[in-house]
Amino acid sequence: MTLHDTPPTTLLAAGDAGAAVRRGPGRPRDEELDGQILQAVLALIDTEQEVTVARVIAGSGVSRAALYRRWPSMTTLIAAALDVGRSVPAEVPTDGDLRDVIFAGILGDPSFGADSRYSETRFRQRIRLVMADRQLQKAYWHSHVARRREPMERALQRGRERGILRPDLDTEASFDAIAGACYYQLVVRGDSFDDPATRARVSAALDIVWRGMLV
């Protein structure tokens, strides 16, 4: 929805969402104001309240004009708030045992609740919101999630180049299979990633996928 709307939805195209979050129109960003706005949105999300312009303004203390300058749609604003505490992973080292570094990266990835900056509670709130709103789901994918996959996908591509992985390997589909094993535990089974049994199942699933990827 645009910030001028409360509720229904007139949104930026999903592919433009990342640019809107990272490079809003108007004056240069005031990081302090950005933080106030995002924290106000998170407070609403964490208490399961509807995120509206009026509530964000009341909670952040910023003006309506300041909010409009920074986020042209409620969708891009919520997507940015949901990503607070996340970061793009570092490049995966590919000069050693590729299997070990990829397994270590996945099993310790903050995406799956292993980082205190992004709690499992926040993860579950994110899933609830994006599953209820396909446009938000697409905006969040294009502006945030797709970028965090890139280091792992590049590592898989490097594995192809080194002759470790199949030359016809679809790296995007391979990452989907790997990440899917993790998300299934949390979203479908309702288990915690801190549970040793959960991590053992994920490790076993990754091993099956890995064997299918090898030359």
N, C-alpha and C positions, 0 to 999 in steps of 0.2 A: 504494500500500500504506500502511496505517497505520504509524506509527513503532513500534508494538508488534509488527509483523509482519516477518518476514525470509524471504524474498522475497514469496509471492503478494500478491494485491492486494485491498484493501478501501479504496476511495478516496472522497474528497469528490466531490460532483457537480462536473463540469467548470466549470459556471457559478459555483461558490462558490470556485474556486481562488484567484482574485485577492484576494478578501477575506481568505482564510486567510493568504496570503503577506504582505499588507500590515497585517493586524490580528489577530495571533494572540491566543489567550486567555491569561489569567493576568496576571502583573505587567507593568508598563510595560517596553518593550524596552530592553535594554542593547545599544547599537549595537556596542560592542566585541565582545561575545559573538556577536552576529549575524555580524559580519565573520569571526570565528574559525571559526564553523560553515560559512559559505559557502565560505571558502577551503579548508577541509578537504574539502568536497564537490568543489570544482573540482580539487583535487589528485588525487582518485580518478578523476574524469572524464578529466583530461588524461593519466593513465597507464592509461586504459582498464580500471580496476578496477571491480567491482560496488560500487555505493554501498549500504552497509548501515549500520544504526544503530551497530553495534559499531565499524566503521571510522571513522565520522564522529566518534564520541565519542573514540576513540583519537587521531585526527588533530587535533581541535579543542581537546581538554583540558577541554571543558565536561561537566557532569553529564548523565546521562540525563534527569533531571527538567527541566533547563534546555532541553534539546533538545525535549522533549515540549511544553513551554509555548509554544515559538515556532512550531513547525510540526506540525500535527496529522496530517500524512501525508507519506510520503517523496516522493510525487509533487509536492506543492507546494514542498517543500524543493529538489528537483532543478530544478524550473522557475525558482525564484528564483536558484539558483546559475548556471544557464545564462544568466541575464539580467544578470549582473554585468558592468559596463562599457558597458551600453546605457543610453539615455535616451530620453524622449519628445521628438521633434523640436519645435522652436519653430514657432509659427504661420507659415504661408506667406504672405508679402506678396502681396496680390492687386490692388493699385492700379496695377501696371505691366504689363509683358508677361508674361501668365500662362504662356505656353508656356516662356519662358526660365527663369522661376523654378522651374517644376515639373521641367523637364529637369535643371536644376542641382541641385535637391534630390535627384532620383533618382540621378543619376550620381555624386553625392558622398555618398550615404546610407551611414552606418556599418553598416546592415543587410547591405550587400553587400561588406564587408571593407575599406572605405576608412578606417577609424578604427583607430589603433594600440591603443586600449583594448580592441578586440574583434577579435582576429586571425582570419585565415582558418582557421587550425588549430582555434580554438575554434568557429567557425561550422560547420566540418565535423563536429566532435564533436557539436554540437547536432543537426545533421541526422541523424546516425547514431542518436542516442538517441531522438529523437522519432519517427523512422520505425519503430523497433523496439517502440514502446509507444504505442498510440493514445490511451490515457488521459493520458499525459504530454503528448502532442501537443496534445490539447484543453485541458489545464490551462494549458500555455504560451501557447496562442492566447488564451484568455480573460483570463489574468492579465497578459499583457505585449504580445503582438503586436498585438492588436486596438486597444489604446490608442495605439500608435505610428502607426497608420494614420490616426487621426482628423484631424490637421492637414492632411494631403494631401487627404483626402476633403472636408473643409470648403472647401479651396481650389477643388476641382472644383465643389462646389455653388455657390460664389461665381461661378465662371465661367459657370454656367447662369444665375444671376441677372443677370449683366452682359450676357447675350445673346451671349457668345462661344461657348459650348458648347450643344449641342442641348438643348432644353427637356425632352426625354424621356430624357436621359442617366441611366443607372444608374451612380452614382458609385462604388458598391462594386465592381461588375463591372469598371468602367474601371480602378480601382486594381489589381484582380486581374490584369488584362491587362498593365498596366505593370510591376508587380512580377514577374509570371511571366516576362517577357522576361529579367529580371536573374537570377532563380533558375535558369532553364534553363541559362544559361551555366556556372554554378558546380556545380549538382547533376547535370545530365545530361551536358553536354559536358565537365565537369571542367576548365574553363578558369579562369584567374585574372582578377579584375576589374581588376588592374593592367595587364593586357595591352592595348595600344592597339587591337588587332584586336577584342578582346572588347568594349571600350567602344564601338567603332565599330558593331558589330552591334547592341548594345543601343540606341544612339542611333538607328539606322535603324529598329529595331522600334518604338521609342517614337514616331517620326515617323509611321509607318503608323497606329498606334493613335490618335495625336493627330488626324490628318486625319479619321478616322472619328468623332471626338467633336465636330468643329466643326459649327456651324450650316450 
